[in-house]
Amino acid sequence: MHFKKPTYRQTNYAEYNQSLRDRGRIDTWLSDDIIENWQTEQRSYDGTGSSPKYPDSALMACHYLRIVFKQPLLS
């Protein structure tokens, strides 16, 4: 006895296309401490003429993301 494989018709193409786009999406959660201190607003003179824009915690968060996902950091 042979059973015919059922066929399905897609009726909501917008939702289907969005679900295909979302397949490769990766959500990342960062702690509130890192988000609140993402950029340094205080300017301090260290003799080089510039002050750091990002604190060490933000740089380390980016570094760990780069290691986990094995991707280069792009600006």
PASEBA-1860 file (N, C-alpha, C; in nm, 3 decimals):
! residues 75
1> MHFKKPTY> 0.084/-0.116/0.000/0.000/0.000/0.000/0.089/0.124/0.000 ~ 0.058/0.222/-0.084/0.138/0.343/-0.096/0.053/0.464/-0.056 ~ 0.106/0.543/0.037/0.037/0.665/0.081/0.099/0.785/0.014 ~ 0.015/0.872/-0.038/0.063/0.993/-0.101/0.108/1.092/0.006 ~ 0.224/1.153/-0.015/0.276/1.251/0.080/0.187/1.375/0.076 ~ 0.143/1.426/0.193/0.056/1.543/0.192/0.131/1.667/0.145 ~ 0.062/1.752/0.076/0.120/1.879/0.031/0.056/1.992/0.109 ~ 0.135/2.092/0.138/0.088/2.206/0.216/0.102/2.332/0.131
9> RQTNYAEY> 0.004/2.420/0.144/0.008/2.545/0.071/0.036/2.658/0.170 ~ 0.130/2.743/0.131/0.163/2.859/0.214/0.066/2.971/0.177 ~ 0.001/3.027/0.280/-0.097/3.133/0.251/-0.053/3.269/0.305 ~ 0.031/3.269/0.408/0.075/3.396/0.464/0.223/3.415/0.430 ~ 0.250/3.467/0.311/0.387/3.476/0.263/0.471/3.576/0.341 ~ 0.414/3.685/0.387/0.491/3.784/0.462/0.544/3.723/0.592 ~ 0.460/3.652/0.663/0.503/3.588/0.788/0.605/3.478/0.761 ~ 0.585/3.402/0.656/0.678/3.296/0.619/0.815/3.353/0.584
17> NQSLRDRG> 0.818/3.459/0.503/0.945/3.520/0.464/1.017/3.578/0.586 ~ 0.942/3.639/0.678/1.004/3.693/0.799/1.062/3.581/0.885 ~ 0.994/3.469/0.893/1.046/3.357/0.972/1.176/3.304/0.911 ~ 1.188/3.305/0.778/1.312/3.263/0.713/1.425/3.360/0.744 ~ 1.396/3.491/0.746/1.497/3.591/0.779/1.544/3.578/0.924 ~ 1.451/3.545/1.013/1.483/3.537/1.156/1.559/3.411/1.193 ~ 1.570/3.316/1.103/1.641/3.192/1.133/1.786/3.218/1.173 ~ 1.853/3.309/1.106/1.993/3.336/1.134/2.014/3.442/1.240
25> RIDTWLSD> 1.910/3.488/1.301/1.920/3.596/1.400/1.967/3.540/1.534 ~ 2.061/3.609/1.595/2.110/3.571/1.727/2.091/3.690/1.820 ~ 2.017/3.670/1.926/1.997/3.776/2.026/2.100/3.759/2.136 ~ 2.156/3.870/2.179/2.256/3.870/2.283/2.213/3.963/2.394 ~ 2.222/3.915/2.516/2.186/3.997/2.632/2.313/4.039/2.703 ~ 2.322/4.168/2.736/2.433/4.221/2.813/2.380/4.267/2.948 ~ 2.464/4.263/3.049/2.420/4.305/3.182/2.394/4.455/3.183 ~ 2.309/4.498/3.275/2.275/4.640/3.287/2.398/4.723/3.320
33> DIIENWQT> 2.491/4.667/3.394/2.612/4.740/3.432/2.693/4.776/3.307 ~ 2.708/4.684/3.216/2.786/4.710/3.094/2.714/4.812/3.006 ~ 2.584/4.801/2.994/2.508/4.894/2.909/2.512/5.036/2.967 ~ 2.497/5.049/3.100/2.499/5.181/3.162/2.635/5.248/3.148 ~ 2.740/5.170/3.148/2.876/5.225/3.141/2.941/5.197/3.006 ~ 2.863/5.194/2.900/2.917/5.157/2.769/3.018/5.260/2.719 ~ 2.989/5.388/2.737/3.082/5.493/2.695/3.122/5.576/2.816 ~ 3.245/5.621/2.816/3.295/5.706/2.923/3.263/5.850/2.889
41> EQRSYDGT> 3.195/5.919/2.978/3.160/6.059/2.954/3.263/6.154/3.015 ~ 3.342/6.103/3.109/3.444/6.188/3.171/3.567/6.193/3.082 ~ 3.621/6.310/3.067/3.744/6.325/2.990/3.858/6.346/3.089 ~ 3.962/6.270/3.074/4.078/6.284/3.162/4.202/6.300/3.076 ~ 4.289/6.387/3.118/4.411/6.411/3.042/4.518/6.313/3.088 ~ 4.569/6.233/2.996/4.672/6.135/3.031/4.804/6.163/2.961 ~ 4.818/6.280/2.900/4.943/6.317/2.835/4.946/6.285/2.687 ~ 4.850/6.207/2.636/4.851/6.171/2.494/4.760/6.261/2.412
49> GSSPKYPD> 4.680/6.342/2.478/4.591/6.431/2.405/4.454/6.374/2.382 ~ 4.431/6.251/2.425/4.299/6.191/2.408/4.263/6.113/2.533 ~ 4.137/6.089/2.550/4.092/6.008/2.662/4.018/5.887/2.607 ~ 4.016/5.779/2.681/3.947/5.658/2.630/3.797/5.681/2.620 ~ 3.739/5.634/2.510/3.595/5.650/2.489/3.518/5.535/2.552 ~ 3.574/5.416/2.549/3.505/5.298/2.600/3.580/5.242/2.720 ~ 3.510/5.208/2.827/3.577/5.150/2.943/3.618/5.005/2.916 ~ 3.699/4.952/3.005/3.749/4.815/2.988/3.636/4.712/2.985
57> SALMACHY> 3.528/4.736/3.060/3.418/4.638/3.063/3.352/4.625/2.926 ~ 3.336/4.735/2.853/3.277/4.730/2.719/3.370/4.660/2.621 ~ 3.498/4.688/2.632/3.595/4.622/2.544/3.601/4.472/2.570 ~ 3.595/4.433/2.696/3.597/4.291/2.728/3.470/4.221/2.680 ~ 3.355/4.289/2.688/3.230/4.230/2.639/3.241/4.204/2.489 ~ 3.293/4.299/2.413/3.310/4.281/2.269/3.410/4.169/2.240 ~ 3.516/4.163/2.319/3.617/4.059/2.298/3.557/3.920/2.321 ~ 3.478/3.904/2.427/3.416/3.774/2.453/3.316/3.736/2.344
65> LRIVFKQP> 3.241/3.833/2.293/3.149/3.803/2.181/3.226/3.757/2.059 ~ 3.340/3.820/2.034/3.423/3.782/1.920/3.474/3.639/1.937 ~ 3.514/3.603/2.057/3.566/3.469/2.081/3.454/3.365/2.068 ~ 3.339/3.392/2.127/3.230/3.295/2.126/3.181/3.267/1.985 ~ 3.162/3.373/1.905/3.105/3.355/1.771/3.210/3.341/1.662 ~ 3.337/3.349/1.700/3.449/3.332/1.606/3.434/3.423/1.485 ~ 3.405/3.551/1.514/3.386/3.650/1.409/3.477/3.769/1.434 ~ 3.522/3.836/1.331/3.601/3.958/1.353/3.510/4.071/1.397
73> LLS> 3.565/4.166/1.471/3.489/4.283/1.509/3.499/4.386/1.399 ~ 3.386/4.430/1.349/3.383/4.531/1.242/3.329/4.661/1.298 ~ 3.379/4.768/1.247/3.330/4.898/1.296/3.225/4.953/1.204
END
